[in-house]
Amino acid sequence: MPARVISILAALAATVLLSACSGPQYLQPDPQRSVSVPASGQGQAVTVIAVDGRDSDVLGTRSGSASSTAVISVSAHEIIPQLQAEAERAVREMGFSPTAAPADGRPALTLTLTRLNYARGESRPLIDEAQLESVLVAEARNRGDIYTGTYTSRRTQSYAVTPDKATNNRMVTDLLSDGLNRAFADPALGQLLAR
């Protein structure tokens, strides 16, 4: 094969690789709670609602530059149904009967994703760092009483090769799973709902 053809193919391959690294990533995390929850209910109906309280679907950029086109996003349409399902599962395992329908006088639990960030951390020779943070807020209401818990999860991941979509998806899934574990291990939520 002529040297010119080889150099053209090499240039094309490099362009494809660079464009793959600089394009946006639309993640589809699948967070799952893995810790047991404190049992406190006796079959009472509880309204459970998951809400996206973020200002934007964008978590950050892979380069750390605000003007970068390599944005990382998680759509509310992707993540809220996942959080809703996990919140309902947790409430069911607490001993309640979850429903998405609100009703006057019924105990209620609202789970709000208030923050989901992805930033570039410290850079060292040949090693970069991604810093991820999520904040979930769980609000339990019952008979005029309110309990609010805020559950922050952080993760720092070092890497030599910029994480691809699958790796970022896994990191965000693990981060949100940790937040769900923190939230639903809190016994005060179930105690207030059971009053």
C-alpha positions in Angstrom: 0.0 0.0 0.0 1.5 3.4 -0.9 2.8 5.5 1.9 0.5 8.3 1.0 -2.6 6.1 1.4 -1.3 4.9 4.8 -0.7 8.4 6.0 -4.3 9.4 4.9 -5.8 6.4 6.7 -3.8 7.3 9.8 -5.0 10.9 9.7 -8.6 9.7 9.3 -8.3 7.3 12.2 -6.8 10.1 14.4 -9.6 12.4 13.4 -12.3 9.8 14.3 -10.6 9.2 17.7 -10.4 12.9 18.5 -14.0 13.6 17.5 -15.1 10.7 19.7 -13.3 12.2 22.6 -14.7 15.7 22.1 -18.3 14.8 21.4 -21.1 15.0 24.0 -22.0 12.0 26.2 -25.7 11.4 27.1 -25.6 9.0 30.0 -28.3 6.6 31.1 -27.4 5.6 34.7 -29.3 2.8 36.4 -28.8 3.5 40.2 -29.9 0.7 42.6 -30.1 0.8 46.3 -28.2 -2.2 47.8 -28.5 -1.7 51.6 -31.4 -2.9 53.7 -33.9 -0.4 55.0 -35.3 -0.1 58.5 -38.8 -1.6 58.7 -41.3 0.8 60.3 -44.6 0.6 58.3 -47.6 -1.6 58.7 -49.0 -1.4 55.2 -50.0 2.3 55.3 -50.3 4.0 51.9 -47.5 6.5 51.3 -47.3 8.9 48.4 -43.8 8.7 46.8 -42.6 11.2 44.3 -39.2 11.7 42.7 -38.3 15.1 41.4 -35.5 16.6 39.3 -34.4 19.8 41.2 -31.3 20.5 39.0 -30.9 23.6 37.0 -29.7 21.7 33.9 -29.3 18.2 32.5 -25.6 18.9 32.0 -23.3 17.5 34.7 -20.1 19.1 33.4 -17.5 18.6 30.6 -14.8 15.9 30.2 -12.2 18.6 29.7 -13.2 20.7 32.6 -13.6 23.8 30.4 -17.0 25.4 30.5 -16.8 26.2 26.8 -16.0 22.6 25.8 -18.3 20.7 23.5 -17.5 17.5 25.4 -20.5 17.9 27.7 -21.8 15.1 29.9 -25.6 15.0 30.4 -28.2 13.0 32.2 -31.8 13.8 31.1 -34.5 14.1 33.7 -36.5 11.7 31.6 -33.8 9.1 32.0 -33.0 9.5 35.7 -36.3 10.4 37.4 -38.1 7.2 36.6 -35.1 5.2 38.0 -35.2 7.2 41.2 -39.0 6.9 41.4 -38.7 3.1 41.1 -36.0 2.8 43.7 -37.8 5.1 46.2 -41.0 3.1 45.8 -39.0 -0.2 46.3 -37.4 1.3 49.5 -40.8 2.4 50.9 -42.3 -1.0 50.1 -39.5 -2.7 52.0 -40.0 -0.3 54.9 -43.4 -1.9 55.2 -45.6 0.7 53.5 -47.7 0.7 50.3 -46.2 3.2 47.9 -48.4 5.1 45.4 -47.6 8.0 43.1 -51.1 9.5 43.6 -51.1 12.4 46.2 -54.0 12.6 48.7 -54.8 15.0 51.5 -53.7 13.6 54.9 -51.7 10.8 53.4 -48.0 10.5 54.5 -45.7 11.5 51.6 -42.1 11.1 50.7 -40.5 13.3 48.1 -37.0 12.4 46.7 -35.3 15.3 44.9 -32.1 15.2 42.9 -30.7 18.6 43.6 -27.2 18.2 42.3 -25.3 16.0 39.9 -21.9 17.3 38.9 -18.9 16.1 37.0 -15.7 18.2 37.1 -12.1 17.7 36.2 -9.9 17.5 39.3 -6.2 17.6 39.8 -3.9 16.8 36.9 -0.6 15.1 37.3 1.9 13.8 34.7 0.1 11.1 32.7 -2.9 11.0 35.2 -6.0 13.1 35.3 -8.9 13.1 37.7 -12.6 13.3 37.6 -14.6 14.6 40.6 -18.3 13.6 40.8 -20.9 14.8 43.3 -24.5 14.1 43.8 -27.0 15.5 46.4 -30.3 13.8 47.1 -32.9 15.4 49.4 -35.6 13.2 51.0 -38.5 15.0 52.6 -41.0 13.0 54.6 -44.3 14.6 55.6 -47.0 13.2 57.9 -49.8 15.0 59.8 -48.1 18.4 59.6 -44.6 17.1 60.6 -41.7 17.3 58.2 -38.4 15.6 58.2 -35.8 16.6 55.6 -32.5 14.7 55.0 -29.8 15.7 52.7 -27.5 13.0 51.4 -24.3 13.9 49.6 -22.1 11.4 47.7 -18.7 12.2 46.2 -16.3 10.2 44.1 -12.8 11.0 42.8 -11.6 8.8 39.9 -8.1 8.9 38.5 -7.5 7.9 34.9 -4.8 7.8 32.3 -7.2 7.6 29.4 -10.2 9.9 29.2 -13.3 7.9 30.4 -15.6 6.7 27.6 -19.4 6.8 27.9 -19.7 3.4 29.5 -17.1 4.3 32.2 -18.8 7.6 32.9 -22.2 5.9 33.0 -20.9 3.4 35.5 -19.3 6.1 37.7 -22.6 8.1 37.8 -24.6 5.0 38.5 -22.4 4.1 41.4 -22.5 7.7 42.7 -26.3 7.8 42.6 -26.6 4.3 44.1 -24.5 5.5 47.0 -26.8 8.4 47.5 -29.9 6.1 47.5 -28.2 3.9 50.1 -27.5 6.9 52.3 -31.0 8.2 52.0 -32.9 5.0 52.7 -30.7 3.8 55.5 -31.8 6.9 57.4 -34.3 5.5 60.0 -35.9 8.9 60.6 -37.7 8.8 57.2 -39.7 5.7 58.0 -40.3 6.7 61.6 -42.0 9.9 60.6 -44.0 8.2 57.8 -45.2 5.6 60.4 -46.5 8.1 63.0 
